Every structure is written in structure tokens, then in C-alpha cells.
């Protein structure tokens, strides 16, 4: 894939701190939706569009447009896109030589892909208008800081950058515009093992790891089996469970819930890449992050979320927000044998109410928080099924607890 060059047209801001000659170029605010970084982007002369920052994707990908959105692209080719999951072929139109503006940053000669069919349902999953994914070329040529606490992205001149005190440098490997690093994975009874992973701000999970057979990674003693999530090429199935720890730059993430996809769901990835997994946004949000891609380094420092316990979808039901009648969260998957399934929730139901919160008016992120939080008392739910309402009681037991 040919290199991209970034032209900067912005107001330079000089930072003047003793012993630090770092030059900040600009600072851009973002919205934090769940653990997604959402930025406002203009492509050529488009109206403002909303994109999730996705360091696991090489180029910007447009997934959905609204009637009020305006965008002009010239297409040169069609390509088949490979990703996680199995069972479907994904095609996109290719547009070359575009200009992307994010805040005061201006990225020129950018390749943009347009999905011929929206397979991500990002707007439904987040409950907010989302037009696509902003690829990893966003990180080229500059030092880029993601501050999840202040919800800002800062750009610095690479030639003058000096890492702030308290940050630890972690080596990166850059392949096809993507960033990889080594983690230490601690499993019960074993010494920590080095694993090469992709850094993916667009994957809303803690991590997924590849099971490698004898002498490699293995499943934890307690796991749940079934649907893990939706990949570009189809559903991702496998197991997930808690492991004793992940170490990133020496900092321990304690008892994270990690996914282990079936090999059939990651077969294409295993053919093309040497990585053994992915570190996702639910882990990355726990750090102050500085990416120095030109020097193949990442600097990290834990933030106040670092010690927050890791959760998972305890209920076993997955929801997204409908944009058409009845405008309720749609239950698109229920894990077999899960608390929700045992309570009588079924795929295709609509969520009218959960724990006294309206499915119609409550932010879907808050509703997911209810579904992911173990508790002693059951959660009362009302679902709509074929124009009938059902009152159900879901036991929220943590099946992965020690």
C-alpha cells in the first residue's frame, strides 16, 4: 500500500515548560461513546461527519450516510475487505486523493473506502449518528496523544517531542500502517508469556487472543461459549473468560475478561499477519496514551480508570437502538443458557424497560451498563414480542467470578 503524506494547515501552539521543548501543533476535542473515540471529520467539501477512530483499520471507511449528510467522492476501483468473522464477503468502493479535515489538522491524498452495504450498524450500536471509521493513517508523521480523561487528542511535532514525566516507553512494530506491540499474558499456574497484538481503538473489547495449542495460550478454567461480537466478515464466536492479568509496558491490568475466538473466525487474519491477538479500547481507555509512530514508540501512563474492575455482558443479551418504529432497543442476540435466555428473553424482542429505565428514552450505553453489572437482586425487564408485553426477571449472577 503506497504511503500517505500529511500536509498541515494549522495554528502552531508553542509549549514552554522547563526542560521540555515539545511543540504542540493543535488539540482536538472528541466524544467518548462507550469506549469509542468519536471525531468530527470533513471529507473534501462534505458536511461535518462523525467517525470512530479505529487504529486497527488502515484507511478511512464510510459505513453509513444520513439524508442530511453531503459528500462527494470519485471512485476508481472496487475491493474485497478482509476482517474478523466468517460467512460473508464484504465489498467497498475505493476513492483516491481525498482531503480529510479533523479540527485544524488537514490530511491530504487520503484513500477512502465506501462500504456498498452497511454491515457495522454503528449508529444502532452506539445510539448516535456514526458515519464510519477513521483509519490508522491518522497517526502517521506526528506524535498523537489520546487523553481519555480530558477527551482531547493532541498533535505534537515528532522532531521536538519529549515524553512527559511518568510515561513509560513501549516499542511498536508498524506493519501496513497499523501499530503492534508485545504484551505479557499471565495465565493461572504459568509464567507470563509474550504475545504480539494489534492496538485497536475501534475494537470495543479488552482483548482477544489466539489459542495456540500445546505450549501456547489456553482457555481459562471458567469460560462462557457463544457469540463474542460482530466482525467485518460475519459473527465472531468462541469463548471468553477471566485471566490473572495482562501487562502493558509493565503496568498490570488485573483479572481482565478476554475473548478467545474460534479459529474459523480469524482464519484470514492468521494467513496474513503474525499477530496473536488484539488489545482493544476497553483496555486502552485505562491509560494516557501517546503514539509516536515515526519513532515506533508508544508512551503510556495509567489514568484513574486503570483499577476499575473488568466487566462483561452478564445478562447475555445484545442490544442495538432501532431508528424506526418502535424506536426501542432491539435484542439481536441472546446467548444460549445465559441469564437472559433462562429468564425468557429471545432474539427479536424489543426492550421496553430495564430496572425501571425506559428503553425508549434512556441512552443505550446506560442500558448496557445495567446488562453488564452483576448484582444480588434480579433485574426486572419488560420486553415487547409480537405486540405483546412480557414482564421478566433476569438473575445477574457473574458466572466468571472466582
NORCOR-V809734 format. One line per field, one symbol per residue. ss: DSSP state (~ for helix, > for strand, _ for the rest). psi: psi as a letter, one per 30 degrees, with the letter a starting at -180 (. if undefined). burial: b if it has 9 or more other C-alpha atoms within 8 Angstrom, else e. A space follows every 10 residues. Layout:
ss: ???
psi: ???
burial: ???
//
This chain:
ss: __________ __>>__>__> __>>>>>>>_ >>>__>>>>> >>>_____>> >>>______> >>________ ______>>>> >________> >>>>>>>>>> >>__>>>>>> >>>>>_____ _~~~~~____ _>>>_~~~~_ __>>>>>___ _>>>>>_~~~ _______>>> >_>>>__>>> >>>>>>____ __>>>>>>>_ ______>>>_ __________ ___>>>>>>> >__>>>>>>> >>__>>>>__ >>>>__>>>> >_~~~_~~~~ ~~____>>>_ ~~~~__>>>> >>~~~_>>>> >>________ ______>>>> >_______>> >>>>____~~ ~~~______> >>>>__>>__ ___~~~~~~~ ~~______>> >>>>>__>>> >>>>______ __
psi: kllkkkkkjl kkkkkikkgj gkjkelkkll kjjcgkjklk kkjcgllklk kkkjfgkelk kkfkklefkk kjkkkflklk kkallkflkk klkkklhlkk kjbfkjklhk kkkjkfkjfe heeeefglkk fakjaffffk flkkkjjfef hkkkklkefg kkklkfkkkk klkkkhglkl lklkkjlkfl lkkkkklkjj fgjilelkkk kgakfallkl eklkkbkeak legakklblk lklelkkjgf kkjkhljkkj lkeffgeeef eflglgakja ffeefglkkj jieeghlkkl kkaffegkkk alieegkkll kkglkghlkk jfkkkkglee effgklkflk jekkhgkkfe fkkfeeeeee ffjkleklkk kklkjhgkkk kljjkikjfg l.
burial: eeeeebeeeb eeeeeeeeee bbbbbbbbeb ebbebbbbbb bbbbebbebb bbbbbbbbbb bbbbeeeebe beeeeeeeee ebbbbbeeeb bbbbbbebbb bbebbbbbbb bbbbbeeeee ebbbbbbeeb bbbbbbbebb bbbbbbbbee bbbbbbbbee beeeeebebb ebebeebbbb bbbbbbbeee eeeebbbbbb bbbbbbbbbb beeeeebebb eebeebbbeb bbbbbbbbbb bbbbbbbbbe eebbbbbbbb bbeebbebbb eeeebbbbbb bbbbbbbbbb bbbbebbbbb bbbebbeeee bebbbbbbbb bbeeeebbbb bbbbbeebbb bbbebbebbb bbbbeeebbe ebebbebbeb bbbeeeebbb bbbbbeeeee ebbbbbbeeb ee
//
